[in-house]
Amino acid sequence: MKYGYYPGCSLEKNAASYNMSTLAVAKPLGIEFQELEDWNCCGATEYMTLNRMAAYALITRNLALAEKQLTDGKQVAAPCSMCFLNMAKADHYLSEDATLAKNVNLALAAGDLHYTPGSVRARHLLEIMIEDIGVEAIASKVTKPLSGLKVAPYYGCLITRPGYLSKFDDYEYPTSLDKIMKGLGATVVDYPMKAHCCGGHMTQISQAVALELIRQLLQNAAEYEADIIVTLCPMCQLNLDAYQGDVNRFFKTKYHIPVLYFTQMMGLAFGFSAGELGIGKELVDARQALAKIGVQVPEAEPTKKKKPSKEELPMPRMPEES
Amino acid sequence: MAEATTQARAPTIFDRVVAATPGTPRLEMCIQCGTCGGSCPSGADMDHTPRALFAMIKAGMETQVLSSNTPWYCVSCYYCTVRCPQEVHVTDLMYTLKRFSIQEKYYQDSSSADAPPFSQTFIHYVENYGRSFELGLATWYHLKYHPLDMPKIMPMATGLLRKGRIDITPKKIKGMDNLKAILAKAKELEGEI
């Protein structure tokens, strides 16, 4: 099966392990990804806040690239929930709102591009895994079952809400990730907060609000004795993993629950090594949890200092005062 | 955009919010049931729950609506939207209120005056490089708006650096001219509406 691939900015660096593990597990499952050439950032939640038309034009540039570059099927896989939602949302409103579609296309024309609403289908990676590949096919590739590992499946918000183009799972209590984890042989714990919000960018706006949202998610996973939280969104991973230390300092708690991507768990069950799946890049050490299933985790390589080349971009200037 | 009528009437905040929200936001359908606020993860920290804010919009309380911290505490999780029995597009309406609050400079009066600069810093990189740049965003935003918090974010930032999860320099897409032309035209068109 062939899909367009939109990794999104997070998967280039912060969530590189999500990218590595996605590309690794795609091969045995017979998935072929064609990365969109010269894709741009989707604007996350930030551009919608500043300029409506620019926000939709930014997202639709990627859809237009997909319409132009993809030959069969015209489906784009997005592993990041925000990227997925933005593409699905833009396509939905462009199909529904003729004025918006006209204006966005006027803007795209300035860059010699055009997008026909409805011509490209944005899909989240999890949706492709559960609907197109299926649990049985995934389970058939398992060589090292994750037996004995207690997993809390964490979906976050945007994968099932608001469900603009597809409603592949329930928005209150989704189960697709649970099924995949069971197919890999893991023990899936009940996780009532599985579709609650991690706070998104609130860590930057109001730390007290953000840390409380993250604490609730960690507490819920701890109550159900999960060894590990499994996620499908770079923002959710970052908030639960990188801010777990801040939560512990703020609330004087002692949470230690590693947060990995579902594709990393699939990769481990398929027999890939931890290093091939980017395991070791998480800040909350996963070694102890993964030792339960006999996985050895290598030390992560530190960032190498590059010599700046002539083409190297200068440090960007501060944005102008508005 | 509302059709021109023979009797000129200045558009109310209600008219303007509806016109600036994509699709059909169904704001007039709100029955004040409170499901939105009850579902909101940060509802307790908002000046007004979405339900109250919508009543204020209908009452024409423009200044109070646009200086409320409510839109800025919206985490865009869409619980309100999917649970609303009247299918009001709550999250989309919050985006519109954020835009108005910035355009008309009301956000400076809210308790979340730092939120718009965060969005602006993020987008600054996107508009100039085509991709987001986390190190630049976190550094500049904190230096400028939360310098005293710098030591607090250091453990996490150094952790991410040590694990190779932060780029030192931004990445630029090839079609930057193309993207800039598109965004310039889009902004021009937004101004017309």
Chai-1 contact restraints between the chains, C-beta under 6 A:
chainA,res_idxA,chainB,res_idxB,connection_type,confidence,min_distance_angstrom,max_distance_angstrom,comment,restraint_id
A,C9,B,R131,contact,1.0,0.0,6.0,A-B,restraint_1
A,C9,B,S132,contact,1.0,0.0,6.0,A-B,restraint_2
A,K13,B,D167,contact,1.0,0.0,6.0,A-B,restraint_3
A,N14,B,R165,contact,1.0,0.0,6.0,A-B,restraint_4
A,D38,B,I173,contact,1.0,0.0,6.0,A-B,restraint_5
A,D38,B,K174,contact,1.0,0.0,6.0,A-B,restraint_6
A,D38,B,G175,contact,1.0,0.0,6.0,A-B,restraint_7
A,N40,B,G130,contact,1.0,0.0,6.0,A-B,restraint_8
A,N40,B,I173,contact,1.0,0.0,6.0,A-B,restraint_9
A,N40,B,L179,contact,1.0,0.0,6.0,A-B,restraint_10
A,C41,B,V126,contact,1.0,0.0,6.0,A-B,restraint_11
A,C41,B,R131,contact,1.0,0.0,6.0,A-B,restraint_12
A,C41,B,S132,contact,1.0,0.0,6.0,A-B,restraint_13
A,T45,B,S76,contact,1.0,0.0,6.0,A-B,restraint_14
A,E46,B,S119,contact,1.0,0.0,6.0,A-B,restraint_15
A,E46,B,F122,contact,1.0,0.0,6.0,A-B,restraint_16
A,E46,B,I123,contact,1.0,0.0,6.0,A-B,restraint_17
A,Y47,B,I123,contact,1.0,0.0,6.0,A-B,restraint_18
A,M48,B,Y95,contact,1.0,0.0,6.0,A-B,restraint_19
A,T49,B,K98,contact,1.0,0.0,6.0,A-B,restraint_20
A,T49,B,S119,contact,1.0,0.0,6.0,A-B,restraint_21
A,L50,B,S119,contact,1.0,0.0,6.0,A-B,restraint_22
A,L50,B,I123,contact,1.0,0.0,6.0,A-B,restraint_23
A,N51,B,K187,contact,1.0,0.0,6.0,A-B,restraint_24
A,N51,B,E190,contact,1.0,0.0,6.0,A-B,restraint_25
A,R52,B,E190,contact,1.0,0.0,6.0,A-B,restraint_26
A,M53,B,A186,contact,1.0,0.0,6.0,A-B,restraint_27
A,M53,B,L189,contact,1.0,0.0,6.0,A-B,restraint_28
A,M53,B,E190,contact,1.0,0.0,6.0,A-B,restraint_29
A,A54,B,L183,contact,1.0,0.0,6.0,A-B,restraint_30
A,A54,B,A186,contact,1.0,0.0,6.0,A-B,restraint_31
A,A54,B,K187,contact,1.0,0.0,6.0,A-B,restraint_32
A,A57,B,I182,contact,1.0,0.0,6.0,A-B,restraint_33
A,A57,B,A186,contact,1.0,0.0,6.0,A-B,restraint_34
A,R61,B,I182,contact,1.0,0.0,6.0,A-B,restraint_35
A,Y93,B,P22,contact,1.0,0.0,6.0,A-B,restraint_36
A,Y93,B,G23,contact,1.0,0.0,6.0,A-B,restraint_37
A,E96,B,G23,contact,1.0,0.0,6.0,A-B,restraint_38
A,D97,B,P22,contact,1.0,0.0,6.0,A-B,restraint_39
A,D97,B,G23,contact,1.0,0.0,6.0,A-B,restraint_40
A,L100,B,P22,contact,1.0,0.0,6.0,A-B,restraint_41
A,N103,B,L189,contact,1.0,0.0,6.0,A-B,restraint_42
A,A107,B,I182,contact,1.0,0.0,6.0,A-B,restraint_43
A,A107,B,K185,contact,1.0,0.0,6.0,A-B,restraint_44
A,A107,B,A186,contact,1.0,0.0,6.0,A-B,restraint_45
A,L108,B,I182,contact,1.0,0.0,6.0,A-B,restraint_46
A,A110,B,A181,contact,1.0,0.0,6.0,A-B,restraint_47
A,A110,B,I182,contact,1.0,0.0,6.0,A-B,restraint_48
A,A110,B,K185,contact,1.0,0.0,6.0,A-B,restraint_49
A,G111,B,N178,contact,1.0,0.0,6.0,A-B,restraint_50
A,G111,B,A181,contact,1.0,0.0,6.0,A-B,restraint_51
A,G111,B,I182,contact,1.0,0.0,6.0,A-B,restraint_52
A,C157,B,C77,contact,1.0,0.0,6.0,A-B,restraint_53
A,C157,B,Y78,contact,1.0,0.0,6.0,A-B,restraint_54
A,R161,B,Y78,contact,1.0,0.0,6.0,A-B,restraint_55
A,R161,B,V82,contact,1.0,0.0,6.0,A-B,restraint_56
A,P162,B,Y78,contact,1.0,0.0,6.0,A-B,restraint_57
A,P162,B,T81,contact,1.0,0.0,6.0,A-B,restraint_58
A,P162,B,V82,contact,1.0,0.0,6.0,A-B,restraint_59
A,Y171,B,V82,contact,1.0,0.0,6.0,A-B,restraint_60
A,C197,B,P41,contact,1.0,0.0,6.0,A-B,restraint_61
A,C197,B,V75,contact,1.0,0.0,6.0,A-B,restraint_62
A,C197,B,C77,contact,1.0,0.0,6.0,A-B,restraint_63
A,G199,B,V75,contact,1.0,0.0,6.0,A-B,restraint_64
A,G200,B,V75,contact,1.0,0.0,6.0,A-B,restraint_65
A,M202,B,V75,contact,1.0,0.0,6.0,A-B,restraint_66
A,Q204,B,F118,contact,1.0,0.0,6.0,A-B,restraint_67
A,I205,B,A115,contact,1.0,0.0,6.0,A-B,restraint_68
A,V209,B,S42,contact,1.0,0.0,6.0,A-B,restraint_69
A,V209,B,D45,contact,1.0,0.0,6.0,A-B,restraint_70
A,L213,B,P41,contact,1.0,0.0,6.0,A-B,restraint_71
A,A242,B,M156,contact,1.0,0.0,6.0,A-B,restraint_72
A,K281,B,K163,contact,1.0,0.0,6.0,A-B,restraint_73
A,K281,B,R165,contact,1.0,0.0,6.0,A-B,restraint_74
A,L283,B,G159,contact,1.0,0.0,6.0,A-B,restraint_75
A,A300,B,K163,contact,1.0,0.0,6.0,A-B,restraint_76
A,P302,B,R162,contact,1.0,0.0,6.0,A-B,restraint_77
A,T303,B,L161,contact,1.0,0.0,6.0,A-B,restraint_78
A,T303,B,G164,contact,1.0,0.0,6.0,A-B,restraint_79
A,L313,B,T169,contact,1.0,0.0,6.0,A-B,restraint_80
A,L313,B,P170,contact,1.0,0.0,6.0,A-B,restraint_81
A,P316,B,G136,contact,1.0,0.0,6.0,A-B,restraint_82
A,M318,B,W140,contact,1.0,0.0,6.0,A-B,restraint_83
A,P319,B,Q120,contact,1.0,0.0,6.0,A-B,restraint_84
A,P319,B,T121,contact,1.0,0.0,6.0,A-B,restraint_85
A,P319,B,H124,contact,1.0,0.0,6.0,A-B,restraint_86
